[in-house]
Each structure stands twice: as structure tokens, then as C-alpha cells.
Amino acid sequence: MNADTAISGIAAASLPDGGVHLFAIVPGVVGCSIVRRGRATRGDGSGTLSAVAAAGLPDGTLHVFTVVPGSSGWHRSRDASETWQNDSTQVDPNRRIFSTYTVGLPDNSIHLGTNATIS
């Protein structure tokens, strides 16, 4: 992606049209998506993401899950016509989440997992 040594998280997703989407977290900088046409798309405006996961589905939708420390897990999607949702949606209210993972399945469903500290 680039030689930035500050990258603290990365996720990738592929879509049926052959597109590959990379998402990187650079501390202090908003998360961004580098798409196959070389455009950068702002993925999150918080600037404090600690984890990212992404999944592409057979119907052409792209789903991105992020963790904002102390805030919980969030989701934002893009439809097959490449239109992003305006806002992220909270998908897990646990404020102790520190990582997330996801996979898209052939039936267009998504499995999402999170890891959280226990105390």
C-alpha cells in the first residue's frame, strides 16, 4: 500500500467485479480506503480507530467494521453502485472491544466477531 510505518491496522476485501479494496489505519489520521481506481475515500472521521475489518459480498456490497477505542464497534457499507452510507452504525455497544474480524458468505450474509478485554 505504502511505506508509512505508522500504519496500525489493515484490512482487505474483494468483490465479484474483481475489485480489491484496502483499508488502513494511520494513528492521528482518518481511516481511508484505497480503491482499485486509485481514488482515496474517507472511511471514518474520528481519527482514533484501533481496528478495521472488511468483507465484500457476492451482491457487490462492501462492508467495513471499525473499532473506536472507548466507543465500541461500528459498521459502514457501500452498495454495488459504489454509494457509501452517510453514517456509520453502532453494531456492538461493548466499550472494551479492541479488535474485530469479519467474513462475507456466498448467501450475502456476514459473520462478525469482536475481541474485548475482560475485567
JOHU-V336541 format. One record per residue. N is the residue number from 1. PHI is phi as a letter, one per 20 degrees, with the letter a starting at -180 (none if undefined). PSI is psi in degrees with one decimal (NA if undefined). D_CENTER is the distance of its C-alpha to the mean C-alpha in whole Angstrom. Layout:
n->(N/N)
phi->(PHI/PHI)
psi->(PSI/PSI)
d_center->(D_CENTER/D_CENTER)
This chain:
n->(1/2/3/4/5/6/7/8/9/10/11/12/13/14/15/16/17/18/19/20/21/22/23/24/25/26/27/28/29/30/31/32/33/34/35/36/37/38/39/40/41/42/43/44/45/46/47/48/49/50/51/52/53/54/55/56/57/58/59/60/61/62/63/64/65/66/67/68/69/70/71/72/73/74/75/76/77/78/79/80/81/82/83/84/85/86/87/88/89/90/91/92/93/94/95/96/97/98/99/100/101/102/103/104/105/106/107/108/109/110/111/112/113/114/115/116/117/118/119)
phi->(none/a/e/f/f/e/f/d/a/b/b/c/b/d/c/f/e/n/f/c/d/d/c/c/d/d/g/n/c/f/f/b/d/e/e/f/e/n/e/d/d/f/e/a/e/f/m/c/f/d/b/b/b/b/b/d/d/g/f/n/f/c/c/c/d/c/d/d/g/m/d/o/e/c/c/b/c/c/e/f/e/m/d/e/g/f/c/f/d/f/d/b/f/f/f/d/f/c/b/b/b/b/b/e/d/g/e/m/e/c/d/c/c/c/d/c/f/d/b)
psi->(-60.7/179.7/16.1/113.5/-5.2/-5.8/125.9/-6.3/147.6/144.5/153.9/149.5/143.6/155.7/161.9/-21.2/2.4/-3.9/142.9/131.2/128.6/138.7/130.4/147.4/123.0/113.7/132.6/-4.0/144.3/146.5/146.9/156.2/126.5/113.1/167.8/-22.6/8.0/4.7/146.5/133.1/129.9/122.0/-28.4/138.9/2.4/-32.8/4.6/28.3/143.6/-15.1/152.9/143.8/151.1/149.6/136.8/141.9/158.3/-26.6/2.0/-0.6/151.2/130.7/132.8/130.1/134.9/159.5/125.9/114.0/130.4/0.1/-31.8/-162.1/140.3/155.2/140.7/140.5/162.3/132.4/177.1/-20.8/8.7/30.4/120.1/147.5/147.1/-38.3/155.4/155.2/134.1/126.3/-14.1/117.2/-3.3/116.6/0.0/6.7/136.5/-11.8/162.6/155.9/152.5/159.8/139.3/140.7/161.8/-23.0/14.6/18.9/165.3/138.5/127.6/137.9/153.9/155.8/137.1/153.0/150.1/131.1/NA)
d_center->(16/18/20/19/20/18/14/13/10/9/7/8/9/13/14/18/19/18/16/13/10/9/6/9/10/13/15/17/15/12/9/9/9/12/13/16/18/18/16/14/12/11/8/9/13/13/13/13/10/11/8/5/4/5/8/11/14/17/18/15/13/9/7/3/4/5/9/11/15/17/15/14/10/9/7/7/9/11/14/16/18/15/15/12/13/15/13/10/12/13/12/14/17/18/18/18/15/14/11/9/9/9/11/13/16/19/20/17/16/13/14/11/13/13/15/17/21/24/27)
